[in-house]
Amino acid sequence: MVLNKDELINITGSGFKAGFLVIIGGIITLIIGAIDGYLRPLQCNK
C-alpha cells in the first residue's frame, strides 16, 4: 500500500500521549514521596 502526500500529512502518532502519561506519573510519584518523607521521616543508617 502506497500513501499519497495528503494521507502522509494526516498520520498521527501516540508519542505525545505516552510522554504525557509518563510526566504525570512522575509528578504524582514525586508528590507522594515528598508527603511520605515529611510525615514519616526515616534516619539514614551509616
N, CA, C and O atoms as CSV, one atom per row, in Angstrom:
chain,resi,resn,atom,element,x,y,z
A,1,MET,N,N,0.853,-1.179,0.000
A,1,MET,CA,C,0.000,0.000,0.000
A,1,MET,C,C,0.896,1.239,0.000
A,1,MET,O,O,1.828,1.349,0.797
A,2,VAL,N,N,0.601,2.147,-0.890
A,2,VAL,CA,C,1.362,3.390,-1.012
A,2,VAL,C,C,0.452,4.545,-0.614
A,2,VAL,O,O,-0.676,4.652,-1.095
A,3,LEU,N,N,0.949,5.406,0.267
A,3,LEU,CA,C,0.172,6.556,0.722
A,3,LEU,C,C,0.547,7.781,-0.098
A,3,LEU,O,O,1.710,7.972,-0.453
A,4,ASN,N,N,-0.448,8.607,-0.396
A,4,ASN,CA,C,-0.130,9.844,-1.101
A,4,ASN,C,C,0.263,10.921,-0.094
A,4,ASN,O,O,0.259,10.678,1.113
A,5,LYS,N,N,0.597,12.095,-0.585
A,5,LYS,CA,C,1.110,13.172,0.269
A,5,LYS,C,C,0.091,13.599,1.334
A,5,LYS,O,O,0.458,13.817,2.488
A,6,ASP,N,N,-1.175,13.717,0.954
A,6,ASP,CA,C,-2.208,14.142,1.907
A,6,ASP,C,C,-2.406,13.114,3.018
A,6,ASP,O,O,-2.599,13.484,4.176
A,7,GLU,N,N,-2.361,11.846,2.680
A,7,GLU,CA,C,-2.509,10.798,3.691
A,7,GLU,C,C,-1.319,10.783,4.639
A,7,GLU,O,O,-1.489,10.541,5.834
A,8,LEU,N,N,-0.121,11.035,4.132
A,8,LEU,CA,C,1.067,11.074,4.992
A,8,LEU,C,C,1.012,12.241,5.970
A,8,LEU,O,O,1.464,12.120,7.109
A,9,ILE,N,N,0.462,13.363,5.534
A,9,ILE,CA,C,0.369,14.543,6.404
A,9,ILE,C,C,-0.617,14.293,7.546
A,9,ILE,O,O,-0.423,14.796,8.652
A,10,ASN,N,N,-1.675,13.517,7.284
A,10,ASN,CA,C,-2.722,13.295,8.283
A,10,ASN,C,C,-2.427,12.161,9.248
A,10,ASN,O,O,-3.271,11.855,10.090
A,11,ILE,N,N,-1.270,11.527,9.162
A,11,ILE,CA,C,-0.922,10.448,10.087
A,11,ILE,C,C,-0.603,11.059,11.451
A,11,ILE,O,O,0.187,11.998,11.549
A,12,THR,N,N,-1.219,10.521,12.494
A,12,THR,CA,C,-0.930,10.989,13.852
A,12,THR,C,C,-0.389,9.824,14.666
A,12,THR,O,O,-0.754,8.670,14.445
A,13,GLY,N,N,0.475,10.141,15.598
A,13,GLY,CA,C,1.071,9.109,16.447
A,13,GLY,C,C,0.639,9.273,17.882
A,13,GLY,O,O,-0.073,10.218,18.222
A,14,SER,N,N,1.066,8.356,18.724
A,14,SER,CA,C,0.665,8.414,20.130
A,14,SER,C,C,1.838,8.773,21.038
A,14,SER,O,O,1.735,8.604,22.253
A,15,GLY,N,N,2.929,9.252,20.498
A,15,GLY,CA,C,4.095,9.592,21.304
A,15,GLY,C,C,3.806,10.661,22.334
A,15,GLY,O,O,4.323,10.606,23.450
A,16,PHE,N,N,2.987,11.635,21.974
A,16,PHE,CA,C,2.663,12.717,22.905
A,16,PHE,C,C,1.854,12.180,24.075
A,16,PHE,O,O,2.111,12.544,25.222
A,17,LYS,N,N,0.892,11.330,23.805
A,17,LYS,CA,C,0.053,10.796,24.876
A,17,LYS,C,C,0.872,9.951,25.849
A,17,LYS,O,O,0.690,10.051,27.062
A,18,ALA,N,N,1.773,9.120,25.323
A,18,ALA,CA,C,2.596,8.277,26.187
A,18,ALA,C,C,3.535,9.145,27.030
A,18,ALA,O,O,3.693,8.905,28.227
A,19,GLY,N,N,4.147,10.139,26.416
A,19,GLY,CA,C,5.035,11.040,27.149
A,19,GLY,C,C,4.284,11.822,28.208
A,19,GLY,O,O,4.795,12.049,29.305
A,20,PHE,N,N,3.085,12.228,27.883
A,20,PHE,CA,C,2.266,12.972,28.841
A,20,PHE,C,C,1.946,12.114,30.055
A,20,PHE,O,O,2.001,12.588,31.189
A,21,LEU,N,N,1.610,10.847,29.813
A,21,LEU,CA,C,1.309,9.946,30.931
A,21,LEU,C,C,2.540,9.695,31.796
A,21,LEU,O,O,2.424,9.585,33.017
A,22,VAL,N,N,3.709,9.604,31.183
A,22,VAL,CA,C,4.947,9.391,31.941
A,22,VAL,C,C,5.236,10.607,32.814
A,22,VAL,O,O,5.627,10.458,33.972
A,23,ILE,N,N,5.050,11.790,32.280
A,23,ILE,CA,C,5.304,13.021,33.051
A,23,ILE,C,C,4.324,13.130,34.219
A,23,ILE,O,O,4.728,13.450,35.337
A,24,ILE,N,N,3.058,12.871,33.972
A,24,ILE,CA,C,2.057,12.936,35.045
A,24,ILE,C,C,2.362,11.895,36.124
A,24,ILE,O,O,2.256,12.186,37.315
A,25,GLY,N,N,2.742,10.678,35.709
A,25,GLY,CA,C,3.098,9.637,36.670
A,25,GLY,C,C,4.301,10.026,37.510
A,25,GLY,O,O,4.338,9.749,38.709
A,26,GLY,N,N,5.292,10.669,36.887
A,26,GLY,CA,C,6.472,11.116,37.623
A,26,GLY,C,C,6.143,12.200,38.637
A,26,GLY,O,O,6.666,12.200,39.752
A,27,ILE,N,N,5.280,13.114,38.247
A,27,ILE,CA,C,4.883,14.190,39.166
A,27,ILE,C,C,4.110,13.621,40.353
A,27,ILE,O,O,4.333,14.025,41.494
A,28,ILE,N,N,3.212,12.694,40.085
A,28,ILE,CA,C,2.440,12.072,41.169
A,28,ILE,C,C,3.362,11.311,42.114
A,28,ILE,O,O,3.198,11.382,43.332
A,29,THR,N,N,4.332,10.583,41.558
A,29,THR,CA,C,5.280,9.845,42.384
A,29,THR,C,C,6.109,10.791,43.246
A,29,THR,O,O,6.353,10.508,44.419
A,30,LEU,N,N,6.538,11.902,42.678
A,30,LEU,CA,C,7.319,12.891,43.424
A,30,LEU,C,C,6.508,13.477,44.575
A,30,LEU,O,O,7.017,13.615,45.688
A,31,ILE,N,N,5.273,13.816,44.316
A,31,ILE,CA,C,4.422,14.399,45.359
A,31,ILE,C,C,4.171,13.386,46.483
A,31,ILE,O,O,4.260,13.729,47.662
A,32,ILE,N,N,3.859,12.143,46.116
A,32,ILE,CA,C,3.624,11.115,47.130
A,32,ILE,C,C,4.888,10.871,47.959
A,32,ILE,O,O,4.807,10.707,49.176
A,33,GLY,N,N,6.057,10.847,47.305
A,33,GLY,CA,C,7.315,10.650,48.025
A,33,GLY,C,C,7.623,11.799,48.969
A,33,GLY,O,O,8.120,11.577,50.073
A,34,ALA,N,N,7.334,13.025,48.547
A,34,ALA,CA,C,7.584,14.185,49.410
A,34,ALA,C,C,6.663,14.166,50.622
A,34,ALA,O,O,7.100,14.445,51.739
A,35,ILE,N,N,5.407,13.842,50.411
A,35,ILE,CA,C,4.463,13.776,51.533
A,35,ILE,C,C,4.851,12.647,52.486
A,35,ILE,O,O,4.815,12.827,53.703
A,36,ASP,N,N,5.220,11.492,51.947
A,36,ASP,CA,C,5.632,10.358,52.779
A,36,ASP,C,C,6.880,10.707,53.586
A,36,ASP,O,O,6.961,10.364,54.765
A,37,GLY,N,N,7.849,11.379,52.977
A,37,GLY,CA,C,9.069,11.765,53.677
A,37,GLY,C,C,8.828,12.800,54.754
A,37,GLY,O,O,9.510,12.815,55.779
A,38,TYR,N,N,7.858,13.666,54.520
A,38,TYR,CA,C,7.550,14.692,55.516
A,38,TYR,C,C,6.792,14.094,56.703
A,38,TYR,O,O,7.067,14.441,57.852
A,39,LEU,N,N,5.853,13.211,56.434
A,39,LEU,CA,C,5.038,12.646,57.506
A,39,LEU,C,C,5.738,11.509,58.243
A,39,LEU,O,O,5.436,11.249,59.408
A,40,ARG,N,N,6.664,10.833,57.580
A,40,ARG,CA,C,7.309,9.660,58.174
A,40,ARG,C,C,8.819,9.713,57.908
A,40,ARG,O,O,9.341,8.886,57.160
A,41,PRO,N,N,9.525,10.678,58.514
A,41,PRO,CA,C,10.965,10.784,58.251
A,41,PRO,C,C,11.734,9.590,58.831
A,41,PRO,O,O,11.499,9.190,59.971
A,42,LEU,N,N,12.630,9.041,58.060
A,42,LEU,CA,C,13.454,7.909,58.496
A,42,LEU,C,C,14.899,8.357,58.579
A,42,LEU,O,O,15.366,9.137,57.749
A,43,GLN,N,N,15.609,7.856,59.589
A,43,GLN,CA,C,17.022,8.194,59.739
A,43,GLN,C,C,17.863,7.389,58.770
A,43,GLN,O,O,17.510,6.264,58.414
A,44,CYS,N,N,18.969,7.963,58.346
A,44,CYS,CA,C,19.892,7.255,57.480
A,44,CYS,C,C,20.722,6.283,58.310
A,44,CYS,O,O,21.182,6.638,59.395
A,45,ASN,N,N,20.916,5.091,57.828
A,45,ASN,CA,C,21.760,4.103,58.520
A,45,ASN,C,C,23.176,4.224,57.984
A,45,ASN,O,O,23.408,4.089,56.783
A,46,LYS,N,N,24.138,4.483,58.894
A,46,LYS,CA,C,25.523,4.654,58.467
A,46,LYS,C,C,26.320,3.401,58.723
A,46,LYS,O,O,27.514,3.357,58.426
